[in-house]
Amino acid sequence: MKAKMRFSLKAGERIFINGAVLTVSQKVTLSLLNEARFLLESHVLQVSEATTPMRQLYFVAQSILINPQEADKVMGAFRKLYESVLQSATDEPTMEALRRAGDLVEANRIFEALKVIRTLFEPEASPVASPTAAVQAA
């Protein structure tokens, strides 16, 4: 059976696969042989890092991927935050990227949506007044 995805982890790194958190004690190469929802630790945003609307949106979408058992509950928080962020967007390229990310989340293509949202981190300048407000809703 051919691997669908192959990646290497260093000792102590974590990976989130289908809601489970795995850590490795030594360098290892993993091959996923079937479809799985996963996120590498380097792409995981901590709640303390969700300091802007885009980062909050990313955090909520990431929660859907990391914790699939709660996906239905978190999806409501994502939709509410998504609408708010979309309405506050001021330029067309940002709005287009947000719409694409929203469509990907609705199509259950969360990993791809996270990649799109990450591209919006840099242009975003001002942090929100309460960095955990939207996150606490999730």
SERO-4910 file (N, C-alpha, C, O; in steps of 0.05 Angstrom, whole numbers):
BEGIN
 pado doro    nc1    nc2    nc3   cac1   cac2   cac3    cc1    cc2    cc3    oc1    oc2    oc3
  Met    A     17    -24      0      0      0      0     18     25      0     36     27     16
  Lys    A     12     43    -18     29     67    -21     20     88      0     -4     92      5
  Ala    A     40    101     13     34    122     33     21    146     20     29    155     -1
  Lys    A      0    156     33    -14    180     24      2    205     33      2    225     19
  Met    A     15    203     56     30    225     67     53    215     84     50    196     99
  Arg    A     76    227     80    100    218     94    113    243    106    116    263     92
  Phe    A    121    242    131    135    265    144    153    254    166    149    233    177
  Ser    A    172    271    173    191    264    194    187    282    218    180    306    216
  Leu    A    190    270    242    187    285    267    213    282    282    226    261    282
  Lys    A    221    303    296    244    302    314    235    292    341    211    293    348
  Ala    A    254    284    357    249    275    384    234    297    400    242    320    399
  Gly    A    212    289    413    196    308    429    175    323    413    158    335    426
  Glu    A    175    321    387    154    335    371    128    320    374    126    296    380
  Arg    A    106    336    370     79    325    372     66    327    345     72    345    329
  Ile    A     47    310    341     29    311    317      1    304    327     -3    287    344
  Phe    A    -18    318    315    -46    313    322    -59    298    298    -60    309    276
  Ile    A    -69    274    304    -80    257    283   -108    248    292   -111    234    312
  Asn    A   -128    256    276   -156    248    282   -164    252    311   -177    235    323
  Gly    A   -155    274    323   -163    280    350   -143    269    371   -146    276    395
  Ala    A   -125    252    363   -105    242    382    -80    258    381    -72    267    359
  Val    A    -66    261    404    -41    275    404    -19    254    408    -19    239    427
  Leu    A      0    253    389     22    234    390     47    249    394     51    271    382
  Thr    A     66    238    410     92    249    412    112    227    407    106    204    412
  Val    A    136    234    398    156    214    392    180    219    410    187    242    416
  Ser    A    193    197    418    216    199    436    242    201    421    263    209    432
  Gln    A    242    194    395    266    197    379    257    204    350    234    202    343
  Lys    A    277    212    334    271    220    307    257    196    293    266    173    295
  Val    A    236    202    278    221    181    265    208    192    239    202    216    238
  Thr    A    205    175    220    190    182    196    164    166    197    164    142    201
  Leu    A    142    180    194    115    168    194    104    168    166    108    187    151
  Ser    A     89    147    160     74    146    135     45    141    141     38    121    155
  Leu    A     28    158    132     -1    154    135    -10    139    110     -6    148     88
  Leu    A    -22    116    114    -30     99     92    -59    103     83    -67     93     62
  Asn    A    -74    118     99   -101    123     91   -107    153     97    -90    168    107
  Glu    A   -131    161     91   -140    188     97   -141    193    127   -152    177    141
  Ala    A   -129    215    136   -129    222    164   -128    252    166   -117    266    149
  Arg    A   -140    263    187   -138    291    193   -115    295    212   -115    284    234
  Phe    A    -96    311    204    -72    314    221    -63    343    220    -68    358    201
  Leu    A    -48    350    240    -35    377    242     -9    373    256     -8    362    278
  Leu    A     12    383    244     38    382    256     40    404    278     27    425    276
  Glu    A     55    398    299     58    417    321     66    444    312     57    464    323
  Ser    A     83    446    292     93    472    283     70    490    271     74    514    268
  His    A     48    477    264     25    492    253      3    497    273    -17    509    267
  Val    A      8    488    298    -13    492    319     -9    519    332     13    526    341
  Leu    A    -30    534    332    -30    561    345    -40    557    373    -62    546    378
  Gln    A    -25    568    392    -34    567    420    -54    589    426    -53    610    412
  Val    A    -71    585    445    -91    606    452    -78    633    458    -90    653    451
  Ser    A    -55    633    470    -42    658    476    -32    673    452    -26    696    453
  Glu    A    -30    658    429    -21    670    404    -45    680    387    -40    693    366
  Ala    A    -69    675    395    -93    683    380   -100    712    387   -120    717    400
  Thr    A    -82    731    379    -84    758    388    -96    777    367    -99    801    373
  Thr    A   -104    767    344   -116    783    323   -140    768    312   -142    744    316
  Pro    A   -158    781    299   -181    767    288   -174    744    270   -187    722    271
  Met    A   -154    747    252   -146    725    234   -135    701    250   -141    678    245
  Arg    A   -119    707    270   -107    686    287   -129    672    303   -128    648    308
  Gln    A   -149    687    312   -172    675    326   -187    657    307   -195    635    315
  Leu    A   -191    666    283   -205    649    263   -190    624    258   -201    602    256
  Tyr    A   -164    626    255   -146    603    251   -149    584    275   -152    560    272
  Phe    A   -148    595    300   -149    578    324   -175    562    325   -175    539    331
  Val    A   -197    575    318   -223    562    319   -224    540    297   -233    518    302
  Ala    A   -215    546    273   -214    526    252   -196    503    259   -202    479    255
  Gln    A   -173    509    271   -154    488    281   -168    470    301   -163    446    302
  Ser    A   -185    482    318   -199    466    338   -218    445    326   -221    424    336
  Ile    A   -229    452    303   -246    433    288   -229    409    279   -238    387    281
  Leu    A   -205    415    270   -187    394    260   -176    377    283   -176    352    281
  Ile    A   -167    390    304   -154    376    326   -173    360    343   -167    338    353
  Asn    A   -198    370    346   -217    357    363   -243    351    348   -263    364    351
  Pro    A   -242    331    330   -265    326    313   -291    318    328   -313    321    318
  Gln    A   -288    308    353   -311    301    369   -328    326    375   -352    324    380
  Glu    A   -316    349    376   -330    374    383   -334    392    358   -342    415    361
  Ala    A   -329    381    335   -330    397    310   -357    411    306   -357    434    297
  Asp    A   -379    397    312   -405    410    307   -409    434    325   -419    455    316
  Lys    A   -400    432    350   -403    455    368   -384    478    360   -393    501    360
  Val    A   -360    472    352   -340    492    345   -347    505    318   -341    528    314
  Met    A   -361    490    301   -368    501    275   -386    526    278   -383    545    263
  Gly    A   -403    526    298   -420    550    303   -403    574    310   -409    596    301
  Ala    A   -383    570    327   -365    591    335   -349    601    311   -345    625    307
  Phe    A   -341    582    294   -326    590    270   -343    607    252   -334    628    243
  Arg    A   -368    599    247   -385    614    229   -390    643    239   -389    662    224
  Lys    A   -395    645    265   -400    671    277   -375    689    274   -377    712    266
  Leu    A   -352    679    281   -327    694    280   -320    700    250   -311    722    244
  Tyr    A   -324    681    233   -319    684    204   -335    708    193   -324    725    179
  Glu    A   -361    709    199   -378    731    190   -368    757    200   -367    777    185
  Ser    A   -360    758    225   -350    783    237   -324    792    223   -321    816    217
  Val    A   -305    773    219   -280    780    206   -284    788    177   -272    807    168
  Leu    A   -302    774    163   -308    781    136   -320    809    133   -312    824    115
  Gln    A   -337    816    151   -350    843    150   -330    865    156   -332    887    147
  Ser    A   -309    858    173   -290    879    179   -267    881    159   -250    899    161
  Ala    A   -266    862    141   -244    863    120   -249    887    102   -271    894     95
  Thr    A   -226    900     95   -229    925     80   -219    923     51   -225    941     35
  Asp    A   -204    903     44   -194    901     17   -204    875      4   -208    855     17
  Glu    A   -206    877    -22   -217    854    -38   -200    829    -36   -212    807    -33
  Pro    A   -174    830    -38   -158    805    -36   -162    791     -9   -163    766     -8
  Thr    A   -164    806     12   -169    794     39   -197    781     40   -200    759     49
  Met    A   -217    796     30   -244    785     29   -245    759     13   -259    740     20
  Glu    A   -232    759    -10   -232    736    -28   -219    712    -14   -229    690    -15
  Ala    A   -196    717     -1   -183    695     14   -200    685     37   -202    661     41
  Leu    A   -213    703     50   -231    695     72   -254    678     61   -262    657     73
  Arg    A   -266    686     39   -288    671     27   -278    643     19   -292    623     23
  Arg    A   -254    641      8   -243    615      0   -239    598     25   -246    574     25
  Ala    A   -229    610     47   -225    595     72   -251    585     83   -254    563     92
  Gly    A   -271    603     83   -298    595     92   -310    572     76   -322    554     87
  Asp    A   -307    574     50   -317    552     32   -303    526     38   -315    505     39
  Leu    A   -276    527     43   -261    503     49   -270    491     76   -272    467     78
  Val    A   -275    508     96   -284    497    122   -311    484    118   -316    462    128
  Glu    A   -329    497    103   -356    486     99   -354    459     84   -371    442     87
  Ala    A   -334    456     67   -330    431     52   -314    411     68   -306    390     57
  Asn    A   -309    417     93   -294    399    111   -265    395    102   -254    374    106
  Arg    A   -253    416     90   -226    415     81   -210    434     99   -199    454     89
  Ile    A   -209    428    124   -199    446    145   -169    452    141   -161    475    143
  Phe    A   -153    432    135   -125    436    132   -119    457    110   -102    474    114
  Glu    A   -133    454     88   -130    473     66   -139    501     75   -126    521     67
  Ala    A   -160    503     90   -170    529    100   -149    542    118   -145    566    117
  Leu    A   -137    526    135   -116    536    153    -93    548    137    -82    569    144
  Lys    A    -86    535    115    -64    546     98    -72    574     87    -55    592     86
  Val    A    -97    576     79   -106    602     68   -106    623     90    -97    646     85
  Ile    A   -117    616    113   -118    636    135    -90    645    143    -86    668    149
  Arg    A    -71    626    144    -44    633    152    -32    655    133    -16    671    142
  Thr    A    -40    654    108    -29    675     90    -39    703     97    -28    723     88
  Leu    A    -60    704    113    -71    730    121    -60    741    147    -67    762    156
  Phe    A    -43    725    160    -31    734    186    -14    760    182    -18    779    197
  Glu    A      4    760    163     22    782    160      9    809    154     15    829    167
  Pro    A    -10    810    135    -22    836    129    -38    848    152    -42    872    154
  Glu    A    -47    831    170    -63    839    192    -46    854    212    -26    844    222
  Ala    A    -54    879    218    -36    896    234    -44    898    264    -27    894    281
  Ser    A    -69    904    269    -76    911    297    -88    888    312   -106    875    302
  Pro    A    -78    883    336    -90    862    353   -117    872    363   -123    895    365
  Val    A   -134    853    369   -160    859    381   -157    866    410   -138    859    423
  Ala    A   -177    879    421   -176    888    449   -175    865    468   -160    865    487
  Ser    A   -190    844    462   -191    821    480   -183    796    464   -200    784    450
  Pro    A   -158    788    466   -148    766    448   -162    739    453   -161    722    435
  Thr    A   -174    735    475   -186    709    480   -217    709    478   -229    689    483
  Ala    A   -229    732    472   -258    734    471   -270    714    452   -288    699    460
  Ala    A   -262    714    427   -274    696    408   -265    667    413   -281    649    408
  Val    A   -242    663    424   -232    637    429   -248    624    452   -253    600    451
  Gln    A   -256    640    471   -271    629    494   -299    620    485   -311    602    497
  Ala    A   -309    631    463   -334    623    452   -333    595    440   -353    581    438
  Ala    A   -309    586    433   -305    560    420   -304    539    440   -301    515    432
***
